[in-house]
Amino acid sequence: MSNTKWKDSLLKSSLPLEHLVAASLAKLDWDVWGQFTYSRKNESGIATDFSADLHAFKEYSTQTHWLGTLQVLIECKYASPGVRWVFLPYPETAQLFSGVLKVFDQVANKRVTTHRFLSEIENDLEYCIRGISIYDSGFDENAIQKGASQLRYAMPRIAERFISGHAHDWHDEDIVLPFACAILVTTAPIYCLKQGLTLENIYEAGSLDEVVVERDAVVLWEESSPDRERYVRDILNDIPFSDVCQRIATYEEVFVPTKKVRYPPSDWEAKRAVSDSGNHVLVINVDRLDAVLKALDKAVKRTLKRVEKIAEVRFDKDNRQAVISALEK
């Protein structure tokens, strides 16, 4: 095997990129768990194992209480030199909902009172519909779509773990607020088509640079597809969701509105949290990874300072069950 061939093969496997990303996570004090494996039906309807390349997390706590966790699912896509990723931005008139950094507090006894810091990390990011990998002799629209799809189907499993876990919480001091983000990392430079572009602009352009704008990162947004909706329904049936509904109903019984938390929890919010968890994928160039990880960490730390309890949860040793009561005034 010639030097060029083995190097190309190794790089195109994305294994060195995964190694680089894992090292970056560890350097920033993230715990790296390796692949995140999940099961879903393939095109033939057969249950098959799939995986996201990397699953990593950070924990937040005081000396006496756990506060939260931040988990990231990362898919790595190496692109050969000369390949560019070009994305189609959403029309400026489209109404979009921020949420690349998710919080799953729908079945906990604590609520985030502001999502401002979570959404602020998107201030300079462009929302895009889809992207293609383009090179001198052609293009490929499957590489980006495949990478994003792995994350879109993995995220509901992450959401399900958090939500089903909160349905069985026993001790208030052990209840943490979980945050999660799906990230597609590439070595390719990232571009968006310019707003207001016409076909004539393309015909007359002397180079790609005349019709695109380079970005460090974009948000690839996709509303839940019919297949993903069926997949989420199966996940909710597996929990079982009745336990989640029972815990939410108990919180509703003791809930007292406050200035910061005006409305009681609902099972509809919990269902939506799972179904929408895969809608947003953050696409970044690997050179931007450290900055993005630091921004996510900062946003979660600031958000955890603005949390309010909606109920007390304690463990009844005699009856071996959780007792939920209204907050003491």
Disulfide bonds with the S-S distance in Angstrom:
none
